[in-house]
Amino acid sequence: MARVMNFNAGPSALPLDALERAQAELLDLNGSGMSVLEHSHRGKVYEAVHNEAVSLVKELLSVPDNYDILFLQGGASQQFAVVPMNLIQAGKSADYVLTGTWSKKAHGEAKGLGTVRVAATTEKDAKFQRIPKQSELELDPNACYAHITSNNTIFGTQWQTFPEVGNVPLVADMSSDIMWRPTDVSKFGLIYAGAQKNLGPSGVTLVIVRKDLVEGGRKDIPKIFQYRTHAAENSLYNTPPTFGIYLLRNVLAVSKQKGGLSAMEQYNRKKAGLLYAAIDSRPDFYRCPVERDSRSTMNVVFNLPTPELEAEFIAESQKKGMVGLKGHRSVGGVRASIYNACEMGWIEGLVEFMGSFKKGA
Amino acid sequence: MARVMNFNAGPSALPLDALERAQAELLDLNGSGMSVLEHSHRGKVYEAVHNEAVSLVKELLSVPDNYDILFLQGGASQQFAVVPMNLIQAGKSADYVLTGTWSKKAHGEAKGLGTVRVAATTEKDAKFQRIPKQSELELDPNACYAHITSNNTIFGTQWQTFPEVGNVPLVADMSSDIMWRPTDVSKFGLIYAGAQKNLGPSGVTLVIVRKDLVEGGRKDIPKIFQYRTHAAENSLYNTPPTFGIYLLRNVLAVSKQKGGLSAMEQYNRKKAGLLYAAIDSRPDFYRCPVERDSRSTMNVVFNLPTPELEAEFIAESQKKGMVGLKGHRSVGGVRASIYNACEMGWIEGLVEFMGSFKKGA
C-alpha cells in the first residue's frame, strides 16, 4: 500500500530516509555480518552508533559542555518519578506549572515523592486552552526546580517563550516538541523527552541534564534511577535499547542533513501556518479552541460545528489516506499531529480536504 | 558480508526468520501504509501485534491464568529495584541466593529498599563455579520472596532443578535462559527477563507475575513502578517499546513454528552437549571451571592452558567468522553464548575449530 498521510500523536511518522536506511542494513550493519539488533552494546560497531547519536544531539541542540546526554528507558512517564526522586532534596520542594494532562501526571507522581507546589495552572479559568503568562507564575525562589511541559499534545498548546525562573533549575518535559526548532539549552537544568515524536521510536528517553544537578542528586534512591549512574557510564551502565538509539541516530542524521534545527523550524512553521490558516479561513465551520498566542506548532486541534460533523470529517479523511486525525478521547474534536517528520505534502492534502469538506452543502 | 557465527552474550543472535520478517515489512506493516514504528500504540494494527506477543508467551510457557504477563522497560537491572519496591512489605524481609555477578547486583539494589537476607552464596567456597544445593539454603519461611538468578552468564552456571522454597514466592531473574525449555511457571511468584537473549531485542523486559502479588504489592511507591499499574492496562499504561514487542512477537512465532519449548530444549541440549564434549575430549588443553552438575546450557565457559593461548584462540576464531567468544572481562577465558537462536552449524564450526586449534603443535 502507498504511504499514508500519518497524523498520529505518537508513536508517529518517522522520516522515510531513516526507515529506509534501517531496512537496508537490518540484516547486516556496516558489513559486520549481523544485525544492529544482534550486536553487543559493548562492541565497537554499536559503540560508534551510540556515540554518533550522542554527538548529533549535542550538535543539533548546541548542548553546552556542562550537560550530560543520557539515553534511558521508561518514557516521560518514568521521568515523572525519576526527576523528583533525584532532585527534590529533603526539606525542600519543587514547583509545577500545570498546562494539561501530562503536566498533571508529572505533578501527581511527584506528590508522592516530596513536597510539591503548583506555581500556576490554566485548568480552571481556561480549560488548559492557553499557556500561563509570566506574571501568573507564583514561583518559589527556593524550589529545587520548576517543571513545565513545553508542548501539550492533547490541548494543542505550546510555550512560545520559556518562563523566567531566576536561579531555580527549569525542568521541561519536551517529549512532543524537542528539536522542533533551535533551543537555548543553557536556560534549562534538565530536559527530558520520550523519543516517539521528533526523535525516533518509543522505548528511548532522552535526558539532557546539567552536570551539577547530576552530581548533587540524591543518593538514597536505587542506583538504577540515579542520573549519576548513567552519566558515569555514557548510558551503558546496563544494556540500553540499542535498536531504538540506532534509529534515533538515523532520524537525527536526517535532521542534520536537511539543514539542522533552523531549517526544521522554518519547515514546521510553514506547515503549522498552512493548517491554522485553513482553520481560520472558514471561521463559521472550523474553530481552534486554543488562544492564538498559545497555539502549538506540533499538535493542531480544532472543532467542527457538531460532534457528528467531526466524526464524518474523520471518517472521510481516512478514505483519502489520512490517519490519526481523531482528537484525544478526553477532549474529542480533530487533532493533526504534525511533528518534524510530517511531510508538507500531507499538510497540503489535509488543507485541500478541509477546504472542500461540506463546502457545497 | 556473510552472516557470522554469533556467540555474543547479549544482545545476541536472533532467528534469521524473525529478522527477515521485520525487514520485509519495515516500511509497511500488513498493508497499513506505515511502519510498525509509526503506528499508534492505541491503534488496532499495533494492538493485534501486542496481544499476539502476550498470547505467545502464555502459550509457549503454559502460563496459568492467575498470572499477569507484562512488557516493561529498563531491563533486569531496573527489576532489581522494582521487585523489592513492590514486594518487600514493611517489617518483613526478602531472601537472596547469590550465584554470580547479577544476583549480587540484584541483592545490592534490594538492600537499599528493605531488609534482605542472603540465603546462600557459593562465592567464597567455589568462586561462583557451582549452584548451591537445596541443603545449603537457609531460607526464611516468612520472607516476602526468595530470589534466584536461573542462569549466570558470566560464570556459566545454571540451576538444573529449581529450589524448593515452601510457601514463599520464588522470584527468578531468567534473563539469560527464559524459554530455553518448558518451565513450570506455577512454581514461581514472579519471573522477569530482559529480552535480549532468548526473546528479542534489548529494551523490552518480560515480567510474569502471580496476580495475588500484583494485588498485594505496595502502594506507597511511584505509580509507574507498581506492577498493578501495568497489569490493569495490559502494559499500555504508557507508550510501550512497540518495535521491541513487535520483534519479540516475531521471535516467539519462530519458536512456536519450530515446535515450541520441548523442541527448543532438545536443540539446546544437543548444542551444549556437543560443545562440552569438545571441551572434555581434550582435558589437557581445555578446561571448564564449572562443576559438572551446574554447567549452563546457555553460556559455555572454558579455559586454555594460558591467557596467551586464550587470546590467540579468540583472535583465530574471529578470522574464521566467529564473534563474541571472549570471556567476560571480570573472569577472562573463553565463553560461547549459545542461546535459542544460536545455530547448530555455528556450534559445529566452533567444535571443529576447537578440535584443530594447536592440535599439531
Interface residues (C-beta under 8 A of the other chain):
Chain A: M1 A2 R3 V4 N6 N8 A9 G10 P11 S12 A13 L14 L16 L19 E20 A22 Q23 L26 L27 D28 G31 S32 G33 M34 S35 L37 E38 H39 S40 H41 G43 Q73 G74 G75 A76 S77 Q78 F80 A81 M85 G108 E109 G112 L113 G194 Q196 P201 S202 G203 V204 D220 I221 P222 K223 I224 F225 Y237 N238 T239 P240 P241 T242 F243 G244 L247 G321 V323 G324
Chain B: M1 A2 R3 V4 N6 N8 A9 G10 P11 S12 A13 L14 L16 L19 E20 A22 Q23 L26 L27 D28 G31 S32 G33 M34 S35 L37 E38 H39 S40 H41 G43 Q73 G74 G75 A76 S77 Q78 F80 A81 M85 G108 E109 G112 L113 G194 Q196 P201 S202 G203 V204 D220 I221 P222 K223 I224 F225 Y237 N238 T239 P240 P241 T242 F243 G244 L247 G321 V323 G324
